Amino acid sequence: MKTKILNKATIKEGAALINAGQLVAFPTETVYGLGADATNEAAVKQVYAAKGRPSDNPLIVHVADIETVQKYAQPLDDASLKLMNTFWPGPLTLIFKLKPNALSKSVTGGLDTAAFRFPANQATLDLIITAGVPLVGPSANTSGKPSPTTAKHVLHDLDGKIAAVVDDGPTKVGVESTVLDMSVTVPTILRPGGIAKEQLETILGTKVNDEHHHVGVTEVPKAPGMKYKHYAPNAQVYIVNDDNDWTAVRDWVAAQTKPVGIMTTDDIKNQLDWPANAELISLGNDVISASHLLFKELREFDNRNDVDTIIVKGFEPTGLGAAYMNRLNKSAGQTYVGELLK
């Protein structure tokens, strides 16, 4: 099967494929998702197969209106509606308790809850509306690899495995949505993302919990990214949290015989005299640009067989920095540059 490349003008073709039980990757403001009819269990199971995704890793249901959520979820409280009316469409995923047998276990991982998102991308909203069904939409990549932020990334991993991809150019945010669990007494962030904790607390007028326990081997995670290794390139990633370490990093790189990937901000990139084997990639000037570029540049190094080590700048884990560091820590397996320098 050859994967078709669609665009805004050929959305009807993508919707027809969805209605036929096929898989169609779609753009959002965060990353590209792998779409299937959320009400078609056979199609949903194909998503797991195409990605190589564990079957107990639940899927996010993408919608184009709040009414669709109300069709499947138990009655929404005022706090949930306030969040939806404030941040949707946008990079916020909300977990709700479901009506009995509302969605298949293939979507929910066997839980009585499901995650819903209203993405801020018109091409994808048109796809959902034209298909007339909500779409499951995990990231459109091989499970565990850096998430795709362009259609080219999707094709790199899934060409020939899915029917089509809707190409709407690079995504804007670059890291996935915030996942907020509204099925518990205290709203709890299960995955930091494009909407910061402080923004949620301002709208809710109450504290939001962002300290959730590690998901054990026998537990089913409530949201993607909580249990399994994620966002990792083939090379080992190391994190630099202290900018004072960059001089030592440069010296370590100079002593190596192979190219070393360096992902850092422009000021650090430009102020040091880097050796010839330092493969320098800019993350821009701040955490906003770094978040936008993180997955893209990790994938650039993933296409090279000569780079075994990637060293990446860390940021303070506040605001968008919480999402950036969550993804970077998973990419690195919590490994810091001190392991190289000692």
C-alpha positions as CSV (number, residue, x, y, z in Angstrom):
1,M,0.0,0.0,0.0
2,K,1.3,3.4,-1.0
3,T,0.4,6.2,1.5
4,K,-1.4,9.0,-0.2
5,I,-0.5,12.7,0.5
6,L,-3.6,14.8,0.9
7,N,-4.2,18.4,1.7
8,K,-7.0,20.8,2.6
9,A,-8.5,20.5,-0.9
10,T,-8.7,16.7,-0.7
11,I,-10.2,16.4,2.8
12,K,-13.3,14.5,1.4
13,E,-11.0,11.8,0.2
14,G,-9.5,11.5,3.7
15,A,-12.9,11.3,5.2
16,A,-14.0,8.6,2.8
17,L,-10.9,6.6,3.9
18,I,-11.8,7.1,7.5
19,N,-15.3,5.9,6.9
20,A,-14.0,2.8,5.1
21,G,-12.0,1.9,8.2
22,Q,-8.6,3.1,7.0
23,L,-5.9,5.1,8.8
24,V,-5.3,8.7,8.0
25,A,-2.7,10.8,9.7
26,F,-3.7,14.4,10.4
27,P,-2.1,17.6,11.5
28,T,-2.8,19.5,14.8
29,E,-1.2,22.5,16.4
30,T,1.0,20.2,18.5
31,V,2.1,17.1,16.5
32,Y,0.7,14.9,13.7
33,G,-1.8,12.3,14.9
34,L,-2.7,8.9,13.5
35,G,-6.4,9.0,12.8
36,A,-9.0,6.2,12.8
37,D,-12.8,6.2,13.4
38,A,-13.1,6.0,17.2
39,T,-16.3,4.1,16.9
40,N,-14.8,1.4,14.6
41,E,-13.0,-1.1,16.8
42,A,-11.3,-2.9,13.9
43,A,-9.9,0.4,12.7
44,V,-8.7,1.4,16.1
45,K,-6.9,-1.9,16.5
46,Q,-5.1,-1.1,13.2
47,V,-3.7,2.0,14.9
48,Y,-1.9,-0.1,17.5
49,A,-0.6,-2.4,14.8
50,A,0.7,0.4,12.6
51,K,2.5,2.1,15.4
52,G,3.7,-1.0,17.3
53,R,1.9,0.5,20.3
54,P,1.1,-1.5,23.5
55,S,-2.6,-2.3,23.6
56,D,-3.0,-1.0,27.2
57,N,-1.9,2.5,26.2
58,P,-5.2,4.4,25.8
59,L,-5.9,6.7,22.9
60,I,-7.0,10.3,22.8
61,V,-10.4,10.9,21.0
62,H,-10.3,14.0,18.8
63,V,-13.6,15.9,18.3
64,A,-14.8,19.0,16.5
65,D,-17.3,20.2,19.1
66,I,-18.2,19.9,22.8
67,E,-21.5,18.1,21.9
68,T,-19.6,15.0,20.8
69,V,-17.9,14.7,24.2
70,Q,-21.3,15.0,25.9
71,K,-22.5,12.1,23.7
72,Y,-19.9,9.7,25.2
73,A,-18.9,11.2,28.6
74,Q,-21.0,11.3,31.8
75,P,-22.5,14.8,32.5
76,L,-19.9,17.5,32.5
77,D,-19.5,19.7,35.5
78,D,-19.2,23.5,35.3
79,A,-15.4,23.4,35.8
80,S,-15.0,21.1,32.8
81,L,-17.2,23.3,30.6
82,K,-15.3,26.4,31.7
83,L,-12.0,24.7,30.6
84,M,-13.4,23.6,27.3
85,N,-14.9,27.0,26.5
86,T,-11.6,28.7,27.4
87,F,-9.0,26.4,25.9
88,W,-10.8,24.6,23.1
89,P,-9.9,24.4,20.3
90,G,-6.3,24.1,21.6
91,P,-3.6,21.9,23.1
92,L,-5.6,20.7,26.1
93,T,-6.8,17.1,26.5
94,L,-9.4,16.3,29.2
95,I,-10.2,13.0,30.8
96,F,-13.8,12.2,31.7
97,K,-15.7,9.3,33.1
98,L,-17.7,7.6,30.3
99,K,-21.2,6.5,30.0
100,P,-21.5,2.6,30.2
101,N,-20.1,1.0,27.0
102,A,-19.8,4.3,25.3
103,L,-16.4,3.5,23.6
104,S,-14.6,0.2,23.0
105,K,-11.8,-1.1,25.3
106,S,-9.5,-0.6,22.3
107,V,-9.9,3.1,22.8
108,T,-9.9,3.3,26.6
109,G,-7.4,0.6,27.4
110,G,-10.2,-1.1,29.4
111,L,-10.7,1.9,31.7
112,D,-14.1,3.6,32.4
113,T,-12.6,6.9,31.3
114,A,-11.4,8.4,28.0
115,A,-9.4,11.4,27.0
116,F,-10.9,14.0,24.6
117,R,-9.3,16.8,22.6
118,F,-10.6,19.6,20.3
119,P,-7.5,20.4,18.1
120,A,-6.8,23.9,16.8
121,N,-6.2,22.9,13.1
122,Q,-8.9,23.6,10.5
123,A,-7.8,20.9,8.2
124,T,-8.3,18.3,10.9
125,L,-11.6,19.8,12.1
126,D,-12.8,19.6,8.5
127,L,-11.7,15.9,8.4
128,I,-13.6,15.1,11.5
129,I,-16.7,17.0,10.5
130,T,-16.7,15.5,7.0
131,A,-16.2,12.0,8.3
132,G,-19.0,12.5,10.8
133,V,-17.1,10.5,13.5
134,P,-14.6,11.3,16.3
135,L,-11.0,10.2,15.6
136,V,-8.6,8.5,17.8
137,G,-5.3,10.2,17.3
138,P,-2.0,9.1,19.0
139,S,1.1,10.6,17.5
140,A,1.7,9.4,13.9
141,N,5.0,7.7,14.5
142,T,6.6,4.4,15.4
143,S,5.8,3.9,19.1
144,G,8.6,5.2,21.3
145,K,10.2,7.4,18.7
146,P,10.2,11.3,18.6
147,S,6.7,12.6,17.7
148,P,6.2,13.9,14.1
149,T,5.8,17.6,13.5
150,T,5.7,17.4,9.7
151,A,4.0,15.0,7.1
152,K,7.5,14.0,6.1
153,H,8.2,12.7,9.6
154,V,4.9,10.7,9.4
155,L,6.0,9.1,6.1
156,H,9.4,8.3,7.4
157,D,7.8,6.0,10.0
158,L,4.5,4.9,8.5
159,D,4.7,5.1,4.7
160,G,3.0,2.0,3.3
161,K,1.4,1.2,6.7
162,I,-1.4,3.8,6.5
163,A,-3.8,4.9,3.8
164,A,-3.0,8.7,3.8
165,V,-1.6,11.7,5.5
166,V,-3.1,15.2,5.4
167,D,-0.1,17.6,4.9
168,D,-0.8,21.0,6.4
169,G,2.9,22.0,6.9
170,P,4.9,22.0,10.2
171,T,3.0,22.1,13.5
172,K,3.1,25.2,15.6
173,V,3.6,24.1,19.2
174,G,5.8,21.0,18.7
175,V,5.1,19.2,21.9
176,E,1.8,17.3,22.6
177,S,-1.2,18.7,24.5
178,T,-1.5,18.9,28.2
179,V,-3.5,16.0,29.6
180,L,-5.7,17.0,32.6
181,D,-7.7,14.3,34.4
182,M,-11.1,15.7,35.4
183,S,-12.4,12.3,36.5
184,V,-10.8,12.6,39.9
185,T,-11.6,14.9,42.9
186,V,-8.6,17.2,42.4
187,P,-7.9,18.0,38.7
188,T,-4.6,16.3,37.9
189,I,-2.1,16.9,35.1
190,L,-1.0,13.5,33.8
191,R,1.1,15.0,31.0
192,P,2.4,18.6,30.8
193,G,2.0,20.2,27.4
194,G,0.9,23.4,25.6
195,I,-1.3,24.7,28.4
196,A,0.6,25.4,31.6
197,K,-0.6,24.5,35.1
198,E,-0.8,28.2,36.0
199,Q,-3.3,28.8,33.2
200,L,-5.5,26.0,34.3
201,E,-5.5,27.1,37.9
202,T,-6.4,30.7,36.8
203,I,-9.5,29.4,35.0
204,L,-10.5,26.9,37.6
205,G,-9.9,29.1,40.6
206,T,-8.4,26.2,42.4
207,K,-5.1,24.3,42.7
208,V,-4.3,21.6,40.1
209,N,-2.3,18.6,41.1
210,D,0.8,17.9,38.9
211,E,2.3,15.1,41.0
212,H,1.1,11.8,39.8
213,H,2.7,8.5,40.7
214,H,4.8,6.4,38.3
215,V,2.6,3.8,36.5
216,G,3.6,0.3,37.4
217,V,4.2,-2.6,35.1
218,T,0.7,-4.1,35.8
219,E,-1.2,-0.8,35.7
220,V,-3.1,0.6,32.7
221,P,-2.1,4.3,32.2
222,K,-4.9,6.8,32.0
223,A,-3.1,8.9,29.4
224,P,-0.4,8.4,26.7
225,G,3.2,8.8,27.7
226,M,2.9,7.8,31.3
227,K,4.2,4.2,31.2
228,Y,6.3,3.4,28.2
229,K,9.5,4.8,26.8
230,H,8.8,7.7,24.5
231,Y,10.3,10.3,22.2
232,A,13.7,8.5,22.0
233,P,16.0,8.6,19.0
234,N,18.5,5.8,18.3
235,A,21.4,7.8,19.8
236,Q,21.7,8.3,23.5
237,V,20.5,11.7,24.7
238,Y,22.2,13.6,27.5
239,I,20.7,16.7,29.2
240,V,22.6,19.8,30.2
241,N,20.7,21.5,33.0
242,D,23.6,23.9,34.1
243,D,24.8,26.3,31.5
244,N,28.2,26.4,33.2
245,D,28.7,22.8,32.0
246,W,28.9,23.7,28.3
247,T,32.6,24.5,28.3
248,A,33.3,21.0,29.7
249,V,30.9,19.6,27.2
250,R,32.9,21.3,24.4
251,D,36.1,19.8,25.7
252,W,34.6,16.3,26.0
253,V,33.3,16.6,22.4
254,A,36.8,17.6,21.2
255,A,38.3,14.4,22.7
256,Q,35.9,12.2,20.7
257,T,36.6,10.6,17.3
258,K,33.0,10.5,16.1
259,P,30.5,13.4,15.5
260,V,28.5,14.4,18.5
261,G,25.1,16.0,18.2
262,I,24.7,19.3,20.1
263,M,21.2,20.9,20.5
264,T,21.4,24.2,22.3
265,T,20.4,27.9,22.2
266,D,22.0,30.4,19.9
267,D,23.9,32.2,22.6
268,I,25.7,29.0,23.8
269,K,26.1,27.8,20.2
270,N,27.8,31.1,19.2
271,Q,29.9,31.9,22.3
272,L,32.1,28.7,22.4
273,D,34.8,27.6,20.0
274,W,33.3,24.3,19.0
275,P,35.5,21.5,17.5
276,A,34.8,20.3,13.9
277,N,33.1,17.1,15.1
278,A,30.4,19.0,17.0
279,E,27.2,18.8,14.9
280,L,25.5,22.0,16.1
281,I,21.7,22.5,15.8
282,S,20.1,25.6,17.1
283,L,17.1,25.5,19.5
284,G,16.5,29.2,19.0
285,N,16.6,31.6,21.9
286,D,14.1,30.4,24.4
287,V,11.9,27.5,25.6
288,I,9.2,28.4,23.1
289,S,11.4,27.8,20.1
290,A,13.1,24.9,21.8
291,S,9.8,23.1,22.3
292,H,8.8,23.8,18.7
293,L,12.1,22.3,17.4
294,L,12.9,19.5,19.9
295,F,11.2,16.5,18.1
296,K,12.2,17.8,14.6
297,E,15.9,18.0,15.5
298,L,16.0,14.7,17.4
299,R,14.6,13.2,14.2
300,E,17.3,14.9,12.1
301,F,20.0,13.1,14.2
302,D,17.9,9.9,14.0
303,N,18.5,9.9,10.2
304,R,22.3,9.7,10.7
305,N,24.1,6.5,11.5
306,D,27.3,8.3,12.6
307,V,25.9,10.1,15.6
308,D,25.7,8.0,18.8
309,T,25.5,10.8,21.3
310,I,23.2,13.9,21.4
311,I,23.7,16.5,24.1
312,V,20.6,18.8,24.6
313,K,20.0,22.0,26.6
314,G,17.6,21.8,29.5
315,F,15.2,24.6,30.7
316,E,13.5,25.4,34.0
317,P,10.5,23.1,34.3
318,T,7.9,25.8,34.6
319,G,5.2,26.9,32.2
320,L,6.0,25.4,28.8
321,G,9.3,24.3,30.2
322,A,7.5,21.6,32.1
323,A,6.3,20.1,28.9
324,Y,9.7,20.5,27.2
325,M,11.6,18.8,30.1
326,N,9.0,16.0,30.4
327,R,9.7,15.1,26.7
328,L,13.4,15.6,27.0
329,N,13.7,13.5,30.1
330,K,11.8,10.7,28.4
331,S,14.0,11.0,25.3
332,A,17.1,10.8,27.5
333,G,15.9,8.2,29.9
334,Q,16.6,10.7,32.7
335,T,20.3,10.7,31.7
336,Y,22.3,13.9,32.4
337,V,25.6,15.1,30.9
338,G,27.4,14.5,34.2
339,E,27.4,10.9,33.3
340,L,29.7,11.8,30.4
341,L,31.9,14.3,32.2
342,K,32.7,12.4,35.4
